[in-house]
Amino acid sequence: MSAGLDRREAVAALLAGRRDFLVVTGLGSASYDVAACGDRAENFYLWGAMGGTAMVGLGLALAQPERRIMVVTGDGEMLMGLGALATIAVAGARNLAIVVLDNWSYGETGGQPSHTAHRVDLAAIAKGCGWEDTRTIVDAAGLDQLARALDRAGPIFAVIRIAPGEKPRVLPPRDGAFLTQRFRAKLGSAEP
C-alpha cells in the first residue's frame, strides 16, 4: 500500500472547471471534500444513505441524459453497494462517472481497515461487471487523465488511492428537504 494522493487536492482537481456537472456525494468525507470546493446547487449531498450513492447517480443519469453526472464516494460505501456496479454496467448510462476515494479504511467509523486494505480491487470488480472504462489512479498524471476523460462518454469507474487521515470538515447543508428542493430547482423541476 503506497501513501496515496491528498484527498482534498484530488477532488479539487476533478472538480476544477466542472462546467455543469451534477455531483452526487456519499456520506462523510466525500461530501466534505466536494463542499470544500464550493457549495453549489448542482451538488446533491447524501447524508445517511450508505451504499446508495451510485444508484442515486444512475437514476439521475437516466433522468438527465444530456447532463454529465459524477458520483464521488468512498471505498467503504462502494463496498456496501457492490451490486450497483452490475446494474449500472447493464444500464450503460454514458453520462455517468463514479469516483471512489479509496483510503483503505472506514474513515467515518474510526479508520478500521476496509476490505480494499486486504486485496479487494474495486476497479477489477467493476470491470468484471461489464464496465468498459475502469481505472485506478495512483498519481497526479492519472488524475489529470481522469479529469480529461470526464468530458467524454462513460460510464467511467475510477478508484483514486488517497492517503488515510482526516481533513478539516467543510459541512455542506444537511437538510435533506432543502437539498432536494434546491437541486430540483436547478434542474428546472421544482415540483415534487
C-alpha positions as CSV (number, residue, x, y, z in Angstrom):
1,M,0.0,0.0,0.0
2,S,1.5,3.3,-1.1
3,A,1.0,6.6,0.7
4,G,-1.8,7.8,-1.7
5,L,-2.8,11.2,-3.1
6,D,-4.1,14.0,-0.9
7,R,-7.9,13.5,-0.9
8,R,-8.9,17.2,-0.9
9,E,-6.5,18.1,-3.7
10,A,-7.6,15.1,-5.8
11,V,-11.3,16.1,-5.5
12,A,-10.4,19.8,-6.3
13,A,-8.5,18.7,-9.4
14,L,-11.5,16.7,-10.6
15,L,-14.0,19.5,-9.9
16,A,-11.9,22.3,-11.4
17,G,-13.7,23.5,-14.5
18,R,-16.5,21.1,-14.0
19,R,-18.9,23.2,-16.0
20,D,-22.4,22.0,-15.5
21,F,-21.6,18.6,-14.0
22,L,-24.2,17.3,-11.5
23,V,-22.3,15.9,-8.5
24,V,-23.8,13.3,-6.1
25,T,-21.7,12.6,-3.0
26,G,-21.6,9.8,-0.5
27,L,-21.7,10.5,3.2
28,G,-18.9,12.0,5.2
29,S,-15.5,12.8,3.6
30,A,-16.8,12.8,0.0
31,S,-19.4,15.4,0.9
32,Y,-16.8,17.4,2.9
33,D,-14.3,17.4,0.1
34,V,-16.9,18.4,-2.6
35,A,-18.2,21.2,-0.3
36,A,-14.7,22.4,0.3
37,C,-14.5,23.1,-3.5
38,G,-17.6,25.3,-3.2
39,D,-21.2,24.5,-2.3
40,R,-23.4,24.6,-5.4
41,A,-27.0,23.9,-6.3
42,E,-25.6,21.2,-8.7
43,N,-24.2,19.3,-5.7
44,F,-26.5,16.7,-4.1
45,Y,-25.1,15.5,-0.8
46,L,-26.4,12.3,0.5
47,W,-26.5,12.0,4.3
48,G,-27.1,8.6,5.8
49,A,-27.6,6.8,2.5
50,M,-24.6,4.4,2.9
51,G,-24.3,2.1,-0.1
52,G,-26.9,4.0,-2.2
53,T,-24.9,6.8,-3.8
54,A,-24.0,5.0,-7.0
55,M,-27.6,4.1,-7.6
56,V,-28.8,7.6,-7.0
57,G,-26.2,8.7,-9.6
58,L,-27.6,6.1,-12.0
59,G,-31.1,7.3,-11.5
60,L,-30.0,10.9,-12.1
61,A,-28.0,9.9,-15.2
62,L,-31.0,8.2,-16.7
63,A,-33.4,11.1,-15.9
64,Q,-30.9,13.7,-17.2
65,P,-29.2,12.1,-20.2
66,E,-28.0,15.4,-21.6
67,R,-26.0,16.2,-18.4
68,R,-22.7,14.7,-17.1
69,I,-23.1,13.1,-13.7
70,M,-20.3,12.5,-11.3
71,V,-20.6,10.4,-8.2
72,V,-18.0,10.9,-5.5
73,T,-17.9,8.3,-2.8
74,G,-15.6,6.3,-0.5
75,D,-14.4,2.8,-0.6
76,G,-16.5,1.8,2.4
77,E,-19.7,2.9,0.8
78,M,-18.8,1.4,-2.5
79,L,-18.1,-1.9,-0.8
80,M,-21.6,-1.7,0.8
81,G,-23.2,-1.2,-2.6
82,L,-21.3,-3.5,-4.9
83,G,-24.5,-4.8,-6.6
84,A,-24.9,-1.3,-8.1
85,L,-21.8,-1.9,-10.3
86,A,-23.6,-4.7,-12.2
87,T,-26.8,-2.7,-12.5
88,I,-25.0,0.4,-13.8
89,A,-23.0,-1.6,-16.3
90,V,-26.2,-3.2,-17.7
91,A,-27.9,0.2,-17.8
92,G,-25.0,1.7,-19.8
93,A,-25.5,5.3,-18.7
94,R,-23.0,7.0,-21.0
95,N,-23.1,10.2,-19.0
96,L,-22.1,8.7,-15.6
97,A,-18.8,8.6,-13.8
98,I,-18.2,7.1,-10.4
99,V,-15.1,8.2,-8.5
100,V,-14.2,6.2,-5.4
101,L,-11.9,7.8,-2.9
102,D,-10.1,4.7,-1.5
103,N,-8.1,5.3,1.7
104,W,-8.2,1.6,2.6
105,S,-10.3,2.3,5.7
106,Y,-13.7,3.0,7.1
107,G,-13.0,6.7,7.8
108,E,-16.4,7.6,9.3
109,T,-16.3,4.9,11.9
110,G,-12.8,5.2,13.3
111,G,-10.4,4.2,10.5
112,Q,-10.7,0.4,10.7
113,P,-9.1,-1.3,7.6
114,S,-11.7,-1.8,4.8
115,H,-11.7,-4.7,2.5
116,T,-9.6,-2.8,0.0
117,A,-6.8,-2.9,2.5
118,H,-7.0,-6.7,2.1
119,R,-6.6,-7.0,-1.7
120,V,-10.2,-6.3,-2.7
121,D,-9.9,-4.4,-6.0
122,L,-13.0,-2.3,-6.7
123,A,-11.9,-1.4,-10.3
124,A,-11.5,-5.1,-11.1
125,I,-14.9,-5.8,-9.7
126,A,-16.4,-3.1,-11.9
127,K,-14.5,-4.5,-14.9
128,G,-15.9,-7.9,-14.1
129,C,-19.4,-6.4,-14.0
130,G,-19.0,-5.1,-17.6
131,W,-17.7,-1.6,-17.2
132,E,-15.5,-0.8,-20.2
133,D,-13.6,2.2,-18.7
134,T,-12.2,1.3,-15.3
135,R,-9.1,2.8,-13.8
136,T,-7.1,3.0,-10.6
137,I,-5.4,6.4,-10.0
138,V,-2.2,6.4,-8.0
139,D,-0.5,9.7,-9.2
140,A,-1.1,13.2,-10.5
141,A,-0.7,12.1,-14.1
142,G,-3.5,9.5,-13.7
143,L,-5.7,12.1,-12.0
144,D,-5.1,14.5,-14.9
145,Q,-6.1,11.8,-17.4
146,L,-9.2,11.1,-15.4
147,A,-10.2,14.8,-15.3
148,R,-9.9,15.0,-19.1
149,A,-11.8,11.7,-19.6
150,L,-14.8,13.0,-17.5
151,D,-15.8,15.1,-20.5
152,R,-16.1,12.0,-22.7
153,A,-18.8,9.4,-22.8
154,G,-18.8,6.9,-20.0
155,P,-19.7,5.1,-17.9
156,I,-16.4,5.6,-16.1
157,F,-15.4,3.9,-12.9
158,A,-12.3,5.3,-11.2
159,V,-10.7,4.4,-7.9
160,I,-8.3,7.1,-6.5
161,R,-5.8,5.8,-4.0
162,I,-5.8,8.5,-1.3
163,A,-3.8,8.9,1.8
164,P,-5.6,8.0,5.0
165,G,-6.3,10.7,7.5
166,E,-8.7,13.4,8.4
167,K,-9.1,16.8,6.8
168,P,-10.9,19.7,8.4
169,R,-14.6,19.2,7.8
170,V,-16.4,21.6,5.5
171,L,-20.0,20.9,6.2
172,P,-22.4,21.4,3.3
173,P,-26.1,21.9,4.1
174,R,-27.5,18.8,5.9
175,D,-31.3,19.5,5.4
176,G,-32.5,16.8,3.0
177,A,-35.6,18.7,2.0
178,F,-33.6,21.9,1.3
179,L,-31.1,20.0,-0.7
180,T,-33.8,18.2,-2.7
181,Q,-35.7,21.4,-3.5
182,R,-32.5,23.3,-4.4
183,F,-31.3,20.6,-6.7
184,R,-34.7,20.2,-8.4
185,A,-35.0,24.0,-8.9
186,K,-31.5,24.0,-10.5
187,L,-32.8,21.3,-12.9
188,G,-35.9,23.3,-13.6
189,S,-38.1,20.7,-11.9
190,A,-39.2,22.3,-8.6
191,E,-42.4,20.1,-8.5
192,P,-42.3,17.2,-6.0
